[in-house]
Amino acid sequence: MIIDDFLILGLLGGVGLAMVTGPLGCFVVWRRMAYFGDSVAHSALLGVAMGFLLSVNLTLGIAATCVFFALSIVALQAQHRIATDTLLGIVSHTSLSIGLIAISLMETVRVDLMGYLFGDILAVTPQDLIMIYGGGLVALIVLVALWRDLLAVTVHEELARAEGVSALRTRLIFTLLLAMVIAISMKIMGILLITSMLIIPAATARRFARTPEGMAFLACGIGALSVVLGLIGSLRWDTPTGPSVVVAAFVLFLASLVFSGFRETGRPLSPR
């Protein structure tokens, strides 16, 4: 059987994304940052609009916007004037709405909104793979270097500070990593689905892993398997690829609930 090039590129892009979102997603789950990830992802559409308006590379525009909004959220959270969930809700929906309005006003530019909102894994190009694997490798190297401090801050921030760990610096670096990964993965999963690849594989792995490192590796494998099953399902039933990958990840999560229900493994892993 001959496999088309776009399938191979899509598979490589999806697996490469899973290798990065797996470990990052573990900390998103542990630190309860799912809504934060959604808020940063929603700001990406404004980055698309800025990229067109300023005639710069769209990925750079998206990355810059995601980083700006991520740092702004962290700064506003430090003020303790607005509840975190309220702040994230305001930033998330406002940035998405401004992005949609800005794009609608650009009459001379043709924008595939469905592609940006839900992604298109089958449209991955060799240039996209370079960005995914290059950016992903940088993110993983930084995450490995930051792992011990980030884990300490996640488990007990006060104790980590007493041991000399800079909690603010650690959170900022992790926030920047999250923003960068969201920017490089938007073409594959889209603005509305990328957070699912951070959360669902990590939540599935959490039921079986015994150590934080084990959970990170399991999340990578589950994410990669979700991509494979999603692509197969998309081709078999002619469904959108991004949502198909998310549904595959959800099915694996449900299977983990059933399987773990038959074997009493104790409480799920949590660094807290």
C-alpha positions, 0 to 999 in steps of 0.5 A, spaced: 500 500 500 502 506 498 502 512 503 501 519 501 506 524 503 501 528 506 499 522 511 507 521 513 508 529 514 502 529 518 503 523 522 510 526 523 508 533 525 503 530 530 508 525 533 513 531 534 507 535 537 505 529 542 513 529 544 513 536 547 505 536 549 506 530 554 511 533 559 508 540 559 501 537 559 503 533 566 505 540 569 499 543 566 495 538 570 499 538 576 498 545 577 491 546 574 493 550 569 488 548 563 484 554 563 491 558 563 493 554 557 486 556 553 487 563 555 493 563 551 491 559 545 485 564 544 490 570 544 493 566 538 488 568 533 490 576 535 497 574 533 494 571 526 491 578 525 497 582 527 502 577 522 497 579 516 497 587 518 505 587 520 506 583 514 511 578 518 511 571 519 505 568 522 508 563 526 512 569 529 506 573 530 503 568 534 508 566 538 510 574 540 502 575 541 502 568 546 508 570 550 505 577 551 498 575 553 502 569 558 506 574 561 501 579 562 496 574 565 502 572 570 503 580 572 496 581 573 495 574 577 501 577 582 496 583 583 491 579 587 486 584 585 481 579 580 480 572 581 484 568 577 478 564 573 475 571 572 481 574 569 483 568 565 475 568 562 476 576 561 483 575 557 481 569 553 474 571 550 476 578 549 483 576 545 479 571 541 473 576 540 478 582 538 482 577 533 476 575 530 474 582 529 481 584 526 481 579 521 474 580 519 476 587 517 481 585 513 477 585 506 484 584 502 486 578 506 483 571 505 483 567 512 482 560 513 478 561 520 476 553 520 484 551 519 486 556 525 481 554 530 481 547 529 487 546 525 489 541 519 494 536 521 494 533 514 496 540 511 503 540 515 509 541 510 517 539 511 518 547 513 513 546 519 516 539 521 523 543 522 519 548 526 515 543 530 521 539 532 526 544 532 522 548 537 520 542 541 527 540 542 529 547 545 522 546 549 524 539 552 531 541 553 529 547 557 524 543 561 529 538 563 533 543 565 528 546 569 524 540 571 527 539 578 525 546 580 519 546 577 517 540 580 519 543 587 515 549 586 509 545 584 509 540 590 510 545 595 512 553 593 513 555 600 518 549 601 521 550 594 523 558 596 526 556 603 531 551 599 533 557 594 528 556 588 526 562 585 518 561 584 517 567 580 523 565 575 521 558 574 513 560 573 515 565 568 520 560 564 514 555 564 509 560 562 514 562 556 515 554 554 507 553 554 506 559 550 511 557 545 509 550 544 502 553 543 504 557 537 508 552 534 502 547 534 497 551 532 497 549 525 496 542 527 491 542 532 488 549 532 486 554 537 480 551 540 483 544 541 491 545 542 489 545 550 486 538 549 493 535 547 496 538 553 491 535 558 488 529 556 494 524 555 497 527 561 490 525 565 490 518 562 498 517 564 496 519 571 492 513 572 498 509 571 504 512 572 508 511 579 513 517 578 513 524 575 518 522 570 514 516 568 508 520 567 511 524 562 514 518 558 507 515 558 503 522 556 508 522 550 506 515 548 499 516 549 499 523 545 502 519 539 498 513 540 492 518 539 495 522 533 495 515 530 488 513 532 485 520 530 489 519 523 486 512 522 479 514 524 479 521 520 481 517 513 476 511 515 470 516 516 472 522 513 472 526 519 476 532 521 483 530 523 484 535 529 477 533 532 479 526 531 485 526 534 482 529 540 476 524 540 481 518 540 485 521 546 478 521 550 477 514 548 484 512 551 482 516 557 475 513 558 479 506 557 484 508 562 478 509 567 475 502 565 482 499 566 484 502 572 477 501 575 478 493 575 485 494 578 486 497 584 492 501 584 491 506 589 490 514 588 493 517 582 499 520 581 500 527 584 506 531 586 502 535 591 
